[in-house]
């Protein structure tokens, strides 16, 4: 696995400690750091890892370099729906829109965010609109979406609700960009609670192959996830493969 900077582990440990996150023991195969925290008896998994890109000299791969850091916060969900909010300027947004429609996931109208900057998608847009009408949900997402320009260069924050989980992704140019980690977890907890307080979707989403595998065999599902990411960056067809699996 790619090397980590000498101060990466203690700095992430300090971030986790400040957010009340219990760090889990990691193996040499794990590039980043992961931990858990509970809010109102709901467990949230938190992962932080360097974001690395290959360096090339005369078309030959010559090691890799850290260009930033990536954060993932995840918790379980039993709401059978697909829902996402992401910035309009994300890479591959046209491909995402095409695959979403292919899978029966449609734009959500009347979102309480700037439609020139953000887009919301769901397999049940009516359910999504009802969710966003709740102040707890809309204000939580409002808190989760903004980022500094330096961080936006390497990726905008995204919120996802799947039939089996709720996930939040964020990238930052430096670890200082995750200074509000405790608030990120808190806002995702508010969003999670809001999804339970409204009627279930009338158009139920079915867990995908990868999501079903994740429940039965997390290691195998993780391996396929890595394969999908590699394919995504290697070709357009790979991106389609990955998005269809999800």
C-alpha positions as CSV (number, residue, x, y, z in Angstrom):
1,X,0.0,0.0,0.0
2,X,1.2,3.6,-0.6
3,X,3.2,5.1,2.3
4,X,1.6,7.5,4.7
5,X,3.2,10.7,5.9
6,X,4.9,10.3,9.3
7,X,2.4,12.6,11.1
8,X,-0.8,11.2,9.4
9,X,-1.8,8.7,12.1
10,X,-1.3,11.0,15.1
11,X,-3.1,13.9,13.4
12,X,-6.1,11.7,12.4
13,X,-6.1,10.3,15.9
14,X,-6.4,13.8,17.3
15,X,-9.3,14.6,14.9
16,X,-11.1,11.4,16.0
17,X,-10.4,12.1,19.7
18,X,-11.8,15.6,19.3
19,X,-15.0,14.2,17.7
20,X,-15.4,11.4,20.3
21,X,-14.7,8.7,17.7
22,X,-13.2,5.5,19.0
23,X,-10.4,4.4,16.7
24,X,-10.3,0.8,15.6
25,X,-7.1,-1.2,15.2
26,X,-6.0,-1.2,11.6
27,X,-3.9,-3.6,9.6
28,X,-1.0,-2.7,7.3
29,X,-3.3,-3.3,4.3
30,X,-5.5,-0.3,5.4
31,X,-4.1,2.9,4.1
32,X,-6.2,5.1,6.3
33,X,-7.8,5.1,9.7
34,X,-11.3,4.1,10.7
35,X,-13.3,4.4,13.9
36,X,-16.9,4.4,15.2
37,X,-19.1,6.7,17.3
38,X,-22.6,6.2,18.6
39,X,-25.3,8.9,18.6
40,X,-28.7,8.0,20.1
41,X,-27.9,4.2,19.8
42,X,-27.0,4.6,16.1
43,X,-23.5,3.6,15.2
44,X,-21.5,5.6,12.6
45,X,-18.4,4.4,10.9
46,X,-15.8,7.0,10.1
47,X,-12.9,6.5,7.7
48,X,-10.1,8.9,6.8
49,X,-7.4,8.2,4.3
50,X,-4.9,10.0,2.1
51,X,-6.0,10.7,-1.5
52,X,-3.2,9.7,-3.8
53,X,-2.5,10.0,-7.5
54,X,0.1,8.4,-9.6
55,X,3.0,10.4,-10.9
56,X,4.3,9.7,-14.4
57,X,7.6,10.4,-16.1
58,X,7.7,9.9,-19.9
59,X,4.5,7.9,-19.7
60,X,6.0,5.6,-17.1
61,X,4.4,5.4,-13.7
62,X,6.8,6.8,-11.1
63,X,5.3,6.3,-7.7
64,X,2.4,8.3,-6.2
65,X,1.9,11.5,-4.3
66,X,-0.7,12.7,-1.7
67,X,-3.0,15.3,-3.2
68,X,-5.4,15.5,-0.3
69,X,-7.5,13.4,2.1
70,X,-10.9,11.7,1.9
71,X,-13.5,11.2,4.6
72,X,-16.4,8.8,4.6
73,X,-19.1,8.6,7.3
74,X,-21.6,5.8,7.1
75,X,-24.4,4.3,9.1
76,X,-27.0,1.6,8.4
77,X,-30.5,2.4,7.1
78,X,-33.7,0.3,6.6
79,X,-35.4,2.9,4.4
80,X,-35.8,1.3,0.9
81,X,-34.9,4.4,-1.1
82,X,-32.2,5.9,-3.2
83,X,-31.4,9.5,-2.7
84,X,-28.4,11.7,-3.3
85,X,-27.4,15.4,-3.2
86,X,-24.3,16.5,-5.0
87,X,-22.6,19.5,-6.6
88,X,-23.4,20.1,-10.2
89,X,-19.7,20.5,-10.9
90,X,-18.6,17.1,-9.9
91,X,-16.5,15.1,-12.4
92,X,-18.6,12.8,-14.6
93,X,-21.9,14.5,-13.7
94,X,-23.2,13.9,-17.2
95,X,-22.5,10.2,-16.9
96,X,-24.0,10.1,-13.4
97,X,-27.2,11.7,-14.7
98,X,-27.4,9.2,-17.6
99,X,-26.9,6.1,-15.4
100,X,-29.4,7.5,-12.8
101,X,-32.1,7.7,-15.4
102,X,-31.2,4.3,-16.7
103,X,-31.8,2.9,-13.2
104,X,-35.0,4.8,-12.6
105,X,-33.5,7.6,-10.4
106,X,-34.8,11.0,-11.3
107,X,-34.1,14.7,-10.5
108,X,-35.9,16.0,-7.4
109,X,-37.7,19.3,-8.0
110,X,-38.1,22.2,-5.6
111,X,-34.9,21.5,-3.7
112,X,-34.0,24.0,-0.8
113,X,-30.6,24.5,-2.3
114,X,-29.3,26.6,-5.2
115,X,-30.2,24.5,-8.3
116,X,-27.4,26.1,-10.2
117,X,-24.9,24.5,-7.8
118,X,-26.6,21.4,-6.5
119,X,-28.8,18.5,-7.7
120,X,-30.8,16.0,-5.8
121,X,-31.8,12.6,-7.2
122,X,-34.1,9.8,-6.0
123,X,-36.0,6.8,-7.2
124,X,-39.0,8.3,-5.4
125,X,-38.8,12.1,-5.9
126,X,-42.1,12.6,-4.0
127,X,-40.5,11.0,-0.9
128,X,-37.4,13.1,-1.4
129,X,-39.4,16.3,-1.5
130,X,-41.1,15.4,1.7
131,X,-37.8,14.7,3.4
132,X,-36.3,18.0,2.2
133,X,-39.4,19.9,3.5
134,X,-38.4,18.8,7.0
135,X,-36.1,21.5,8.5
136,X,-34.0,18.9,10.3
137,X,-33.1,17.2,7.0
138,X,-32.7,20.2,4.8
139,X,-30.6,22.1,7.4
140,X,-28.4,19.1,8.0
141,X,-27.7,18.7,4.3
142,X,-27.0,22.5,4.1
143,X,-24.3,22.1,6.8
144,X,-22.8,19.1,5.0
145,X,-22.5,20.5,1.5
146,X,-20.3,23.6,1.6
147,X,-16.5,23.4,1.2
148,X,-13.5,25.6,0.7
149,X,-12.4,26.4,-2.9
150,X,-9.1,24.5,-2.3
151,X,-11.0,21.4,-1.2
152,X,-13.5,21.7,-4.1
153,X,-10.7,21.3,-6.6
154,X,-10.3,17.7,-5.5
155,X,-13.9,17.0,-4.9
156,X,-17.2,18.4,-3.6
157,X,-19.0,16.8,-0.6
158,X,-21.8,14.3,-1.4
159,X,-24.7,12.8,0.6
160,X,-26.2,9.4,-0.3
161,X,-29.0,7.3,1.0
162,X,-29.1,3.7,-0.1
163,X,-31.5,0.9,0.8
164,X,-29.0,-0.4,3.4
165,X,-27.0,2.7,4.4
166,X,-26.6,6.4,4.6
167,X,-23.2,7.8,3.5
168,X,-21.4,11.1,3.5
169,X,-18.2,11.7,1.4
170,X,-15.9,14.7,1.7
171,X,-12.4,15.5,0.4
172,X,-10.0,18.1,1.7
173,X,-6.6,19.5,0.6
174,X,-5.3,19.2,4.2
175,X,-6.4,17.4,7.3
176,X,-7.4,20.8,8.7
177,X,-10.3,20.7,6.3
178,X,-12.0,18.1,8.6
179,X,-11.9,20.4,11.6
180,X,-15.7,20.2,11.8
181,X,-15.7,16.3,11.9
182,X,-17.9,16.2,15.0
183,X,-20.5,18.4,13.3
184,X,-20.5,16.3,10.2
185,X,-21.4,13.2,12.2
186,X,-24.0,15.1,14.1
187,X,-25.6,16.4,11.0
188,X,-25.7,13.0,9.4
189,X,-27.3,11.7,12.5
190,X,-30.0,14.4,12.2
191,X,-30.6,13.4,8.6
192,X,-30.8,9.7,9.5
193,X,-33.4,10.4,12.1
194,X,-35.4,12.5,9.7
195,X,-35.6,9.6,7.2
196,X,-37.4,7.6,9.9
197,X,-39.9,10.2,10.8
198,X,-41.7,10.4,7.4
199,X,-43.8,7.7,5.7
200,X,-41.8,5.2,3.8
201,X,-41.3,5.6,0.0
202,X,-44.1,4.4,-2.2
203,X,-41.5,3.4,-4.8
204,X,-39.4,1.0,-2.8
205,X,-35.7,0.6,-3.9
206,X,-34.2,-2.9,-3.9
207,X,-30.6,-3.4,-2.7
208,X,-28.1,-3.8,-5.5
209,X,-25.9,-6.8,-6.0
210,X,-23.0,-5.0,-4.3
211,X,-25.2,-3.9,-1.4
212,X,-26.5,-7.5,-0.9
213,X,-22.9,-8.8,-1.0
214,X,-21.7,-6.2,1.5
215,X,-24.1,-7.7,4.1
216,X,-23.0,-11.3,3.5
217,X,-19.3,-10.8,2.7
218,X,-18.0,-7.3,3.3
219,X,-14.4,-8.2,2.2
220,X,-15.5,-9.5,-1.2
221,X,-17.8,-6.5,-1.7
222,X,-15.0,-4.2,-0.7
223,X,-12.8,-5.9,-3.3
224,X,-15.4,-5.3,-6.0
225,X,-15.8,-1.8,-4.9
226,X,-12.0,-1.2,-5.4
227,X,-12.2,-2.9,-8.8
228,X,-15.1,-0.6,-9.8
229,X,-13.2,2.5,-8.8
230,X,-10.2,1.4,-10.8
231,X,-12.4,0.7,-13.8
232,X,-14.1,4.1,-13.3
233,X,-10.8,5.9,-13.6
234,X,-9.5,3.7,-16.5
235,X,-12.5,4.1,-18.9
236,X,-16.0,5.3,-19.4
237,X,-17.3,1.7,-19.6
238,X,-15.7,1.1,-16.2
239,X,-17.6,4.0,-14.8
240,X,-20.8,2.6,-16.1
241,X,-20.0,-0.8,-14.6
242,X,-19.4,0.8,-11.2
243,X,-22.5,3.0,-11.2
244,X,-24.7,0.1,-12.4
245,X,-23.4,-2.1,-9.5
246,X,-24.3,0.6,-7.0
